[in-house]
């Protein structure tokens, strides 16, 4: 078994790095913006691994790349799909049975786990207003951070954002601002829009228990509202945003 397994998950918004020791223990976790170039992100990920005291070129180190930019990692020993890696990572974090809901920057994935393996999965359309990027765009439109957007949403009510496309949804928000709707109510409509889309997709999974991974795992209000929509509590943790990278690192440890 390798001395270290490294997982590089290059997503559309963020790049996650996980370094596992030979026994599966976490040696390092890092996250950074992907930026314009996946190739540059891969090099910054290499630097992050080096800062953790591990050389990706060492004979006893194995690297697996995943995510939409996985082909841009020249030092990877293997490339593995993000569905597989997210499934392995979620099983590591939460257990072998359940429905994984991963809200990414450009898409949302729902993965059914059975005995720690991916039984089936579903993904939304990249144009659908049910992703982390949508919340980022809408928060910018209101001139607030994503954290402030959630705080405002908790105090709002009565507004519905119906468009499935981010561009048209943005037009809806502009119209609401123009007619004098409060930021609290608009924020409420924005969060509920994403929650509803994600919950509808999650309904295609196996059902309880539900596990949330991705960049929204530390957004308590989103987690709470998603649980309400699903009619079941949603389990998550701070390491859940690294599920893909952790799964990739686990796969790296399995390489000869």
C-alpha positions in Angstrom: 0.0 0.0 0.0 1.3 3.5 -0.8 2.5 5.7 2.1 0.2 8.4 1.0 -2.9 8.6 -1.2 -3.8 12.0 -2.6 -7.1 13.1 -4.0 -7.4 16.2 -6.2 -10.9 17.3 -6.9 -11.0 20.2 -9.4 -14.5 21.6 -9.4 -16.0 24.4 -11.4 -15.7 26.8 -8.4 -13.3 25.3 -5.9 -10.5 22.8 -6.0 -10.2 20.5 -3.0 -7.2 18.5 -1.9 -7.1 15.5 0.5 -4.0 13.8 1.6 -4.4 10.4 3.4 -1.7 8.5 5.2 -1.2 4.8 4.4 -3.6 3.8 7.2 -6.4 6.0 5.8 -5.8 8.9 8.4 -6.2 12.5 7.2 -2.9 14.2 6.8 -4.1 17.4 5.1 -7.2 19.0 3.6 -7.0 22.1 1.5 -9.5 24.1 -0.5 -8.8 26.9 -3.0 -10.6 28.7 -5.8 -10.3 26.9 -9.1 -10.0 30.2 -11.0 -9.9 30.5 -14.8 -7.5 27.6 -15.5 -7.8 24.0 -14.3 -4.1 23.5 -15.2 -3.1 26.3 -12.9 -5.4 24.9 -10.2 -3.7 21.5 -10.5 -0.3 23.2 -10.0 -1.6 25.1 -6.9 -2.9 21.8 -5.6 0.6 20.3 -6.1 2.0 23.1 -4.1 -0.5 22.6 -1.3 0.5 18.9 -1.1 4.1 19.9 -1.0 3.4 22.3 1.9 1.9 19.3 3.7 5.3 17.6 3.4 4.4 15.2 0.6 6.0 14.9 -2.9 3.5 13.8 -5.5 6.4 12.3 -7.6 7.6 10.1 -4.8 7.6 6.3 -5.4 5.3 5.6 -2.4 2.7 8.3 -3.3 -0.3 7.8 -5.5 -2.6 10.5 -6.9 -6.1 10.3 -8.2 -7.8 13.2 -9.9 -11.5 13.8 -10.1 -14.0 16.6 -10.8 -14.7 18.4 -14.0 -11.1 19.5 -14.4 -9.6 16.0 -13.6 -7.9 15.7 -17.0 -5.8 18.8 -16.2 -3.8 17.0 -13.5 -0.6 15.8 -15.3 0.9 14.1 -12.2 -2.2 12.0 -11.5 -1.7 8.2 -11.6 -5.4 7.7 -12.4 -8.5 9.7 -13.2 -11.8 8.6 -11.6 -15.3 10.0 -12.2 -16.6 12.4 -9.6 -19.7 10.2 -9.0 -17.6 7.3 -7.9 -15.3 9.5 -5.7 -18.2 11.4 -4.1 -19.8 8.0 -3.2 -16.6 6.7 -1.7 -16.0 9.9 0.2 -19.5 10.1 1.6 -19.4 6.5 2.7 -16.2 7.2 4.6 -17.8 10.2 6.3 -21.4 9.1 6.9 -21.7 5.3 6.4 -22.4 2.9 3.6 -26.2 3.3 3.1 -28.2 6.4 2.2 -28.7 9.2 -0.3 -25.8 11.7 -0.9 -26.9 15.1 -2.1 -23.9 17.1 -3.5 -24.6 20.7 -4.3 -21.8 21.9 -6.5 -21.0 25.2 -8.2 -22.5 24.2 -11.6 -24.5 21.1 -10.9 -26.2 19.1 -8.2 -25.7 15.3 -7.9 -27.8 12.8 -6.0 -26.0 9.5 -5.3 -27.7 6.4 -3.9 -25.3 4.4 -1.7 -25.7 0.7 -1.1 -23.1 -1.2 0.9 -20.7 1.7 0.3 -21.1 1.6 -3.4 -22.9 3.8 -5.9 -26.2 2.0 -6.8 -27.5 4.8 -9.0 -27.3 8.6 -9.4 -29.0 11.6 -10.9 -27.8 15.0 -11.9 -29.6 18.3 -12.6 -29.4 20.3 -15.8 -26.4 22.8 -15.6 -28.9 25.6 -16.5 -31.2 24.8 -13.6 -31.4 27.3 -10.7 -30.4 24.7 -8.1 -26.7 25.1 -7.7 -24.2 26.9 -5.5 -23.3 29.2 -8.3 -26.9 30.4 -8.5 -26.8 31.4 -4.8 -23.5 33.2 -5.5 -24.9 35.2 -8.4 -28.1 36.1 -6.5 -26.2 37.2 -3.4 -24.0 39.5 -5.6 -27.2 40.9 -7.2 -28.5 41.8 -3.7 -25.1 43.1 -2.6 -24.6 40.7 0.2 -22.5 37.7 1.1 -23.9 34.2 0.9 -23.9 34.1 4.7 -25.9 37.3 4.9 -28.3 36.0 2.2 -29.2 33.1 4.4 -29.6 35.4 7.5 -31.9 37.6 5.5 -33.9 34.6 4.1 -34.6 33.4 7.6 -36.5 36.7 8.2 -38.4 36.7 4.9 -41.5 35.2 3.5 -44.0 35.2 0.6 -41.8 35.4 -2.5 -41.4 32.7 -5.1 -38.6 32.5 -7.7 -40.1 30.3 -10.4 -37.6 30.3 -13.3 -35.6 27.1 -13.9 -32.8 29.1 -15.6 -30.3 31.2 -13.7 -30.5 34.0 -16.3 -34.3 34.2 -16.1 -34.3 33.9 -12.3 -31.9 36.8 -12.2 -34.4 38.8 -14.2 -37.1 37.9 -11.7 -35.0 39.1 -8.8 -34.3 42.4 -10.7 -38.1 42.8 -11.2 -38.7 42.2 -7.5 -36.1 44.8 -6.5 -37.7 47.2 -8.9 -41.2 46.9 -7.4 -39.8 47.5 -3.9 -39.9 44.0 -2.4 -37.7 43.7 0.7 -34.3 42.1 0.6 -35.5 39.6 3.3 -38.4 38.4 1.2 -36.3 38.2 -2.0 -33.5 36.3 -0.2 -36.2 33.9 1.2 -37.5 33.3 -2.4 -33.9 32.6 -3.6 -33.0 30.1 -0.9 -36.4 28.4 -1.2 -35.9 28.1 -5.0 -32.6 26.3 -4.6 -33.9 24.1 -1.8 -37.0 23.1 -3.8 -34.9 22.2 -6.9 -32.4 20.2 -4.8 -35.2 18.4 -2.8 -37.0 17.4 -6.0 -33.8 15.9 -7.4 -33.0 14.2 -4.1 -36.4 12.5 -4.2 -34.9 10.4 -7.0 -32.6 8.8 -4.5 -33.2 5.9 -2.1 -34.6 8.1 0.7 -33.4 8.3 4.3 -30.8 8.9 5.5 -29.8 12.0 3.6 -26.2 13.3 3.5 -25.2 16.7 2.2 -21.8 17.3 0.6 -20.4 20.2 -1.3 -19.9 23.9 -0.6 -23.2 24.4 1.2 -22.5 21.9 4.0 -21.7 24.7 6.5 -24.7 26.8 5.6 -27.0 25.9 8.5 -30.1 27.6 7.2 -29.9 25.8 3.8 -29.4 22.4 5.6 -32.4 23.2 7.8 -34.7 24.1 4.9 -33.6 21.1 2.8 -34.5 18.9 5.7 -37.9 20.4 5.9 -38.5 20.0 2.2 -37.4 16.4 2.3 -39.3 15.6 5.5 -36.2 14.2 7.0 -33.1 15.5 8.8 -30.0 16.0 6.7 -26.6 15.0 8.0 -23.5 16.9 7.1 -20.2 18.1 8.6 -17.4 20.5 7.8 -15.4 17.8 6.0 -18.3 17.1 3.7 -17.2 19.7 1.2 -14.1 17.4 0.7 -16.1 14.3 -0.1 -14.9 14.0 -3.7 -11.2 14.6 -2.7 -11.4 12.2 0.2 -13.0 9.5 -2.1 -10.2 10.1 -4.7 -7.6 9.8 -2.0 -9.2 6.5 -0.8 -9.0 5.2 -4.4 -5.4 6.4 -4.6 -4.5 4.2 -1.6 -5.8 1.2 -3.5 -3.4 1.7 -6.4 -0.3 -0.6 -6.5 
